[in-house]
Amino acid sequence: MATFDPATQPLPSPQQGAGLRKVHLEITTDCNLDCKMCIRHAWRETRRSMTEETFAAIAAELRELPTVETVQFGGFGEPTIHPGFLEFLRTVKEAGWRAELVTNGIALSPDFADRLIDLQLDQLIVSLDQAVDSPGGVLHPEAELVKHNLRGLFRRKFLRASSRPEVAVEFVATAGNIEVLPEIKRLALNLGFTRIVVSNLVPYTLDSCDQILYHHWTSARADGRPSTWNPGIDLPRLDAWSKASAVIERLQRSGSNLTILGSSLSGEGQRCRFVTEGRAAIDPDGNVSPCLALLHDHEYFFRGQRRRVRAYRLGNVNQQSLAAIWADPAYAQFRERVLRWQFSPCIDCGGCDLRESNESDCFGNEFPTCGECLWAAGIVQCP
């Protein structure tokens, strides 16, 4: 997606027809694993699952929004353990929407894989960040079982001449596993995945802070434009084994705007994909939030400092329609504020007391403030 440049493009206005395109549906906060890195260790919520009535209300309200294209079953629980998941998936596909599933892969038995093929799930995103089982680590366990299940799904797709679901692997990168990434890539031929989505570890506990790979983060200029203090550098193709590699790494560390044949190597500045791509998230109780990061009250650590995040909920589908929630002036104003991205640069800041929560920032913005959002900074990725 092209970088948004407010100097050359008209600002999209959420109040003038920008539509909801993708819904992240969290049908449960329960899970069949207890990973040490999970956000559920950083909140005090009780485990809960979506009722059939709440899901039916969501499905009916989504049908009233012609812009909706995709429903993703995910969030911070394991969707496959919800007893109604397969029927929910059937409803989504019969309505004509693209369906995605984010899962730890434990439940992908032969019978379950056949059901996913039968129901024509479009994309399956499976967590796999170890090549072999490594008990006691912070990452997802049961790597051998997940690989076995993916191999079985790949075989069943082949026998049934089915191209769906397309399979992607989500890899949480840490200091302890980043060297395994090439080995994960080599597994694609046997496991049948076509994409690896690499995200960084979010340390929800202090003892996992030493595993992150972004201790010294410097982001590129938010609008991507070169300037006299940071001119753009347009590179040719270079040998990855040459002396150029160390020079490029040094330039990246200083936040230089690097491109190679027109493609950015530095990444964009702060940009919220949830807002720019027309996404919203719904929790098991039917509460609507603008993104996954604001779906639950929780804490995490950034550069060793504890940060409290208060959930931002704009309405509940059991009390008002999703269309009304999306069009509400408060929600529209929030989306416009995010598009303009006038939050304080907390990601690159040395630190102040305001960084301890998302209540306010030093630019005078009130709750919710997004200047230290790891998703908007591109440090954390959601598929």
C-alpha positions in Angstrom: 0.0 0.0 0.0 1.3 3.5 -0.9 2.5 5.8 1.9 -0.1 8.4 2.8 1.2 11.8 2.2 -1.1 14.6 3.4 0.8 17.2 1.5 -0.1 15.7 -1.9 -3.3 13.7 -1.3 -6.7 14.7 0.0 -7.3 13.4 3.5 -9.9 10.6 3.5 -12.8 11.5 5.7 -14.4 8.8 7.8 -17.5 11.0 7.9 -17.9 11.0 4.2 -18.4 7.3 3.3 -15.1 5.5 4.2 -16.5 2.0 4.8 -15.9 -0.9 7.2 -14.1 -3.5 5.1 -12.6 -6.1 7.6 -13.9 -7.3 11.0 -11.6 -9.0 13.5 -14.0 -11.2 15.4 -12.8 -12.5 18.8 -15.3 -15.3 19.5 -13.5 -16.4 22.7 -10.8 -15.3 25.0 -10.2 -18.9 26.1 -7.4 -21.0 24.7 -6.1 -24.6 24.7 -2.6 -23.4 25.4 -1.0 -21.3 28.1 1.9 -19.6 26.3 4.2 -17.5 28.6 4.2 -14.7 26.0 0.4 -14.3 25.8 -1.4 -11.1 26.5 -3.8 -13.0 28.8 -1.0 -12.9 31.4 -1.3 -9.1 31.4 -5.0 -8.7 32.0 -7.5 -9.4 34.8 -10.4 -10.4 32.6 -12.5 -13.6 33.1 -12.5 -16.0 30.2 -15.6 -15.7 28.0 -17.1 -16.8 24.7 -19.5 -15.2 22.2 -23.1 -16.4 22.4 -25.0 -17.6 19.3 -27.3 -14.5 19.8 -24.4 -12.1 19.7 -22.9 -13.7 16.6 -26.3 -13.7 14.9 -26.6 -10.0 15.6 -23.2 -9.3 14.2 -23.9 -11.3 11.1 -27.2 -9.5 10.5 -25.6 -6.1 11.0 -22.7 -6.9 8.7 -25.2 -7.7 5.9 -26.4 -4.1 6.2 -22.9 -2.8 5.4 -22.1 -3.3 1.7 -18.5 -2.4 2.1 -17.6 -5.4 4.3 -15.3 -7.9 2.5 -13.6 -10.0 5.2 -14.3 -11.6 8.5 -11.3 -12.8 10.5 -11.7 -15.2 13.4 -8.9 -14.4 15.7 -8.2 -11.9 18.5 -6.5 -13.1 21.7 -8.2 -16.4 22.2 -8.2 -19.6 20.2 -11.3 -19.6 17.8 -11.3 -23.3 17.1 -12.2 -24.3 20.7 -15.5 -22.4 20.5 -18.2 -25.0 20.0 -20.0 -22.9 17.4 -16.9 -21.9 15.3 -17.7 -24.1 12.3 -21.3 -22.9 12.1 -20.1 -19.3 12.5 -17.7 -20.0 9.6 -20.5 -21.5 7.5 -22.6 -18.3 8.1 -19.7 -16.1 7.0 -19.1 -18.0 3.8 -22.8 -18.3 2.9 -23.0 -14.5 3.2 -20.3 -14.2 0.6 -17.5 -12.7 2.7 -13.9 -13.8 2.7 -13.1 -15.8 5.8 -9.8 -16.0 7.7 -8.8 -18.0 10.7 -5.9 -17.2 13.0 -5.1 -20.3 15.1 -2.3 -22.0 17.1 -2.9 -25.1 14.9 -3.6 -27.6 17.7 -7.1 -28.4 16.6 -6.3 -29.1 12.9 -7.1 -32.8 13.0 -7.9 -34.6 9.7 -11.6 -34.3 10.3 -11.3 -30.6 11.2 -9.1 -29.9 8.2 -11.8 -31.6 6.0 -14.4 -29.3 7.4 -12.3 -26.2 6.7 -11.9 -27.4 3.1 -15.6 -28.2 2.8 -16.6 -24.7 4.1 -14.0 -23.1 1.8 -12.1 -21.1 4.4 -10.1 -18.6 2.4 -7.0 -18.2 4.6 -5.5 -20.1 7.5 -2.8 -18.3 9.6 -1.0 -20.7 11.9 1.4 -19.8 14.7 4.7 -21.5 14.2 7.8 -19.9 15.7 9.9 -23.0 16.5 11.2 -25.7 14.2 11.1 -28.3 17.0 9.5 -28.5 20.4 11.3 -26.4 23.0 9.6 -26.8 26.4 9.8 -24.0 28.9 10.3 -21.2 26.3 8.2 -18.1 25.9 6.9 -19.0 22.4 4.1 -21.3 21.2 4.7 -24.9 22.2 3.7 -28.1 20.4 5.7 -27.3 17.2 5.9 -31.0 16.2 2.1 -31.4 16.5 1.5 -28.2 14.5 3.8 -29.3 11.7 2.1 -32.7 11.7 -1.3 -31.0 11.4 -0.2 -28.7 8.6 1.4 -31.6 6.7 -1.9 -33.4 6.9 -3.9 -30.4 5.7 -1.5 -30.0 2.8 -2.0 -33.7 1.8 -5.8 -33.5 2.1 -5.9 -30.3 0.0 -3.8 -32.1 -2.7 -6.0 -35.2 -2.7 -9.2 -33.1 -3.0 -7.7 -30.7 -5.6 -8.4 -27.8 -3.4 -6.5 -24.5 -3.4 -8.2 -23.4 -0.2 -7.5 -22.5 2.5 -4.4 -20.7 1.6 -2.0 -21.2 4.5 0.3 -18.7 6.1 2.6 -19.0 9.1 2.9 -16.4 11.8 6.3 -16.2 13.3 6.9 -14.3 16.6 10.6 -13.2 16.4 12.7 -13.1 19.5 16.4 -13.0 20.4 16.1 -16.8 21.1 14.5 -17.9 17.8 15.3 -15.4 15.0 18.1 -17.7 13.6 15.4 -20.4 13.1 13.5 -18.3 10.5 15.4 -19.7 7.5 14.6 -23.2 8.7 10.9 -22.3 9.0 11.1 -21.1 5.4 12.4 -24.4 4.2 9.4 -26.2 5.8 7.1 -24.6 3.3 7.6 -27.3 0.7 6.4 -30.0 3.1 3.8 -28.1 5.1 2.2 -26.2 2.2 2.3 -22.6 3.4 3.0 -19.7 1.0 3.7 -16.8 3.3 5.4 -16.1 6.6 4.2 -13.1 8.6 7.0 -12.1 11.0 6.0 -10.1 14.1 7.9 -9.0 17.1 7.4 -10.2 20.6 5.4 -7.9 22.9 6.7 -8.3 26.4 3.7 -8.5 28.6 5.9 -9.5 31.6 9.2 -7.9 32.7 11.2 -11.1 32.5 10.6 -11.4 28.7 11.9 -7.9 27.9 15.4 -9.3 27.1 13.9 -11.3 24.2 12.8 -8.4 22.1 14.6 -7.3 18.9 13.8 -3.6 18.9 15.7 -2.2 21.9 16.9 0.8 19.8 14.1 1.6 17.4 14.2 4.6 15.1 11.4 5.1 12.7 11.5 6.8 9.4 9.8 10.2 9.0 6.1 9.8 9.3 5.2 11.2 5.8 8.1 9.5 4.1 9.4 12.6 2.4 13.1 13.3 2.2 14.6 16.5 3.7 17.9 18.2 4.0 18.4 16.6 7.5 17.4 13.2 6.2 17.8 12.9 2.4 16.3 9.9 0.6 18.8 7.3 -0.5 17.8 5.3 -3.7 19.9 2.1 -3.9 20.5 -0.3 -6.8 20.5 -4.0 -6.4 23.4 -5.0 -4.1 25.0 -8.3 -3.2 23.8 -9.3 0.3 27.2 -10.8 1.0 29.1 -7.6 0.1 30.5 -4.9 2.3 27.4 -2.9 1.4 25.3 -4.9 4.0 27.0 -3.4 7.0 26.7 0.2 5.6 22.9 -0.3 4.8 22.4 -1.6 8.4 24.1 1.5 9.8 21.9 3.8 7.7 18.8 1.9 8.8 19.8 2.3 12.4 19.9 6.1 12.0 16.3 6.2 10.5 17.4 6.9 6.9 14.8 6.8 4.2 16.2 3.9 2.0 14.7 2.6 -1.2 15.9 0.0 -3.6 14.5 0.4 -7.1 11.6 2.3 -5.7 10.7 -0.1 -2.9 11.2 1.1 0.6 13.6 -0.7 2.9 13.0 1.6 5.9 9.3 1.0 6.3 6.7 3.7 6.6 6.4 6.1 9.5 3.6 5.7 12.0 0.5 4.4 10.2 -2.4 2.5 11.6 -3.5 -0.3 9.2 -6.7 -0.8 11.2 -7.9 2.7 10.4 -6.4 3.2 6.9 -7.7 -0.2 5.8 -11.2 0.1 7.3 -10.9 -2.5 10.1 -12.6 -2.9 13.4 -12.5 -5.5 16.2 -15.3 -7.1 18.2 -14.9 -8.9 21.5 -16.9 -11.9 22.7 -19.5 -9.6 24.4 -20.1 -7.7 21.3 -18.1 -4.6 22.2 -16.6 -2.8 19.2 -13.1 -1.3 19.2 -11.1 0.3 16.4 -8.3 -2.2 16.6 -7.0 -5.3 18.4 -4.6 -3.2 20.5 -7.5 -1.4 22.1 -9.8 -4.4 22.5 -8.8 -5.2 26.2 -7.3 -3.4 29.2 -3.8 -4.7 29.5 -0.2 -3.9 30.3 3.1 -4.4 28.4 6.6 -3.2 28.6 8.4 -0.9 26.1 12.1 -0.3 26.7 11.7 -1.7 30.2 8.9 0.7 31.1 5.5 -0.6 32.1 2.7 0.8 30.0 -1.0 0.5 30.8 -3.5 0.4 28.0 -7.1 1.1 28.6 -9.6 -0.5 26.1 -11.4 1.9 23.8 -15.0 0.7 23.2 -17.3 2.6 20.9 -20.5 0.6 21.3 -22.0 -2.8 21.6 -23.7 -4.7 18.8 -26.4 -6.0 21.2 -27.4 -2.4 21.9 -27.0 -0.6 18.6 -26.3 -1.5 15.0 -22.7 -1.9 13.8 -23.6 0.6 11.1 -24.6 3.2 13.7 -21.5 2.5 15.7 -19.2 3.0 12.7 -21.0 6.2 11.7 -21.0 7.6 15.3 -19.3 11.1 15.3 -16.9 10.0 18.1 -15.7 7.0 16.1 -15.4 9.1 12.9 -13.4 11.8 14.7 -11.1 9.2 16.2 -10.4 7.7 12.7 -9.7 11.1 11.3 -7.3 11.9 14.1 -5.5 8.6 13.4 -5.3 9.4 9.7 -3.7 12.7 10.4 -1.4 11.1 13.0 -0.7 14.1 15.1 0.2 12.1 18.2 3.4 12.7 20.1 6.4 10.6 18.9 6.5 8.3 21.9 8.2 5.4 20.0 11.4 7.5 19.5 11.1 9.6 22.7 13.5 9.2 25.6 10.5 8.8 27.9 8.2 10.8 30.2 5.5 10.0 32.7 2.8 10.4 30.1 4.1 7.3 28.3 2.9 5.1 31.2 -0.6 4.9 29.7 -2.7 5.8 26.7 -4.6 8.4 28.6 -2.9 11.5 27.2 0.3 12.7 25.5 2.6 15.7 25.4 0.9 17.1 22.3 -2.3 17.6 24.3 -4.1 14.6 22.9 -6.6 12.9 25.2 -7.6 9.2 25.5 -6.9 7.2 23.5 -3.4 8.3 22.4 -1.6 6.1 19.9 1.9 7.6 19.8 3.5 4.4 21.4 1.4 1.9 19.5 3.6 -1.0 18.5 1.2 -1.9 15.6 1.3 1.6 14.1 5.1 1.7 14.4 5.3 -1.5 12.3 7.0 -3.4 15.2 4.0 -5.7 15.6 2.1 -7.1 12.6 -1.3 -8.7 12.4 -2.1 -10.8 9.3 
